[in-house]
Amino acid sequence: MTSRTPIRDRDRGRNHTRKRRAARPAVLAVLAAAAVLLSGCSASDSGHDRSSGTSQEGGRGSRGGNPAPAPAQGAPGTADRADGKAEGEDDGRRTAAPPADYLSTFALDVDTASWGYARRTLADGNLPDPRTVRPEEFVNSFRQDYRQPDGNGFSVTVDGARTDAADWSLMRVGLATRAGLGHDRRPPAALTFVVDISGSMAEPGRLDLVRKSLDLMTDRLRGDDSVAVVAFSGEAQTRLPMTRLDGNRKRVHDVVDRLRPTDSTNVEAGVTRGYDTAVEGRRAGATNRVVLLSDALANTGTTSADALLERIDGARRDHGITLFGVGVGSDYNDSFMERLVDKGDGHTVYVSDEEEARRVFCDELPAQVELRARDAKAQVSFDPRNVERFRLIGYDNRRVADDSFRDDSVDGGEVGPGHTVTALYAVRLRPGASGHVATATVRWLDPDGRSPHEESGRVEASALTGAGWEQAAPRFQVTVAAAYLASSLRERGGGWEAVPGAVGLGRLSEITARLAERTEDPEVRQLSEAVRNARRLLS
C-alpha cells in the first residue's frame, strides 16, 4: 500500500504560475505527424445545455454586470497543493497553510502527451511512472459535448454528478472554441521543422515516422504555405531555408527523405538554429511556428531547458513565433520538452504510429495555424454557503495566483479553433446544500488586438446531487472514467490522494467497455483497452 496524504479543503496553488513547471522524469514520447498539422481537418463538438453567461470586454477588473469572484472572508479549512501536500509542506515537513478561500485559478491546457504515453506504455505491458501521469491530459484527450460559441472566444459549460463517496460530487468545467475557417480559408503558414537525427532516433517509430509525417504534411499543405527544415545531432544544419511549397514540393520531399540518424543529441544547437531560421524566414500575416520533433534526450551542448527559455521567449514575444513539441521514442524527456514548449506558447502531443498521428493532428489539433485565444486562464468561484471542500483534479503545473486572474501580463494558455478544455473538480457539499454552487469564468486575450474578454457559466446544487455519475451523459462518464484511470496510475507513487468515489479497475473496465460500445468512438475504445491493461498489470 502506498502512503497517502489526507484530502484537505481544496487545491489552490496560490503561488504557482504556469511558467513554474514541476520537473517530471522522462515519459515515453510524443512523435507526431506534423503531417496533418495544417491539413484543414476540424474537430466538432455537439451542444450542451448547462452553460450560461455573457461575453464581456473591458480592462483589468471589468466584468460587465457580474461582480468579480472574491475569496470568502473567514471561510474554514486549509488549501491543498496539487501534489497532495499542504501549502508550505515539503517532503513531510508541514507548516501552517495560508488562509483558505473559495477560488481556484489555472491556465488553460490542451496538452495530451501524458495520456498518449500512458496508453502506449500499458499496451506494451508496462506501467507508466506515476510522476508522468497528468490527469488533466487524460481528461482532455477525449471529445466532449460542449456547445460551440457563436463567435470567437469560448462557451462555458458547468455540470456535475454524484459519486459513491459520501457527500462528494464531481463537477465538470468545460470550455469550447468555435471551429476553424477550414483548409482553404485559414491564414498561410510558415513552419520551421527542427528534426532530431541523433543516434537514438534510429529506433523504429522515431525518425522513420518523422519522415513519413513530414512527407504527408508536404502533400497536404497549400501552395502558399512555406516550410523550412533544420536537422540536428551533435550540431545543427539548415537543410532547407524557408521555402514556399508552390512548385517546390519535390525539393522538400528530397530534403526530408535524406534525413538519417547520426550521433549525439544537441537540442540547444537544434533549437537555436531553428529559431534563427524561423526569424530569418518570418512571413508577415502568416502563422509562424517552430515544430520540434525529438526524443528530447539532450546529452551534448546545454542539457538544461533553462538555458534555452530566454531565446524561445524572445522569439515568441518579439516575432510571434510559437513552438509545437512532437516527441518520439520509448525514452523521452517529457519534462525537458514541456518546459520548452510552455515558454514558446505552444503545447505537446504524443503519437506512436501513423494512425495515431492522423487522429491527433486531424481530429484533435486541426488548426495549428490559427489561434482563438492567447493567455487564457480560468477561475472558479465556489459558494461557501454550499461548498465545504473542493479539489481540482490535476493541473498541478498550471496553477495561477488567484489575484493574477485579471493581470494580463501573467501568461496563460493558447487555444486554437475547435478545441475543448475540461477541468474536473471533486466537490464536497454542505448538508442540505441548495442553490448556487460555483461560477466558472474564462478570461482570454484576442489573438490580434490583444483586447481582454470574459465568459462565465454557473452550476446549481441540484446538478451535483441528482443522478450518480454512471447515469450521467456518456461524455461526462468518459471524463470521469479517464480521471479515475489516471488516479489509479498516479497514486501508486504516493503523495497523491485518490479521486473521491473512484471505482476499482474491474468495475471501471465494465463501464468503459459499455461506453465504447455506446459511443462507437475509437478513442473511448482505446480508453477501455487501457483500463483492461492497467487492471491486469496492477492485479
RAZI-V272765 format. One line per field, one symbol per residue. phi: phi as a letter, one per 20 degrees, with the letter a starting at -180 (. if undefined). Layout:
BEGIN
phi->???
END
This chain:
BEGIN
phi->.efceffdfaeclgdedfeefffdfgdfacebeghegcfnfbeccefbddebpcfccqfgnecmeeffgbfffmffoceeefendfgneblneecfffgfbcdccbefbdfcfffffffffffencefggfeedgffffeecfcdffeffdfocecdcbaafdefgmdcdddddcbdffffogedfffdcddeddfdfgfffggndffffffffffggfefefeeccccddbcfccceebfgcffgncffffgffffefcfccfddfgffffffffffffegdfndedbededaemefccmfddfgfdfffffffffecmedccdcdbnfdbeffffffffgfelcbdcccdbfffffffeeedcfcfeccebdlecccddeeffddebbbfenlgddfcggfegdefeefcddcefmeccccddecdefgmgbnfdbcdcdcbdffeelfecbbcbcbdfffddeffffdfggffffgffffffgffffffemmcegfgngefffffffffffffffeldgfffffffffffffffef
END
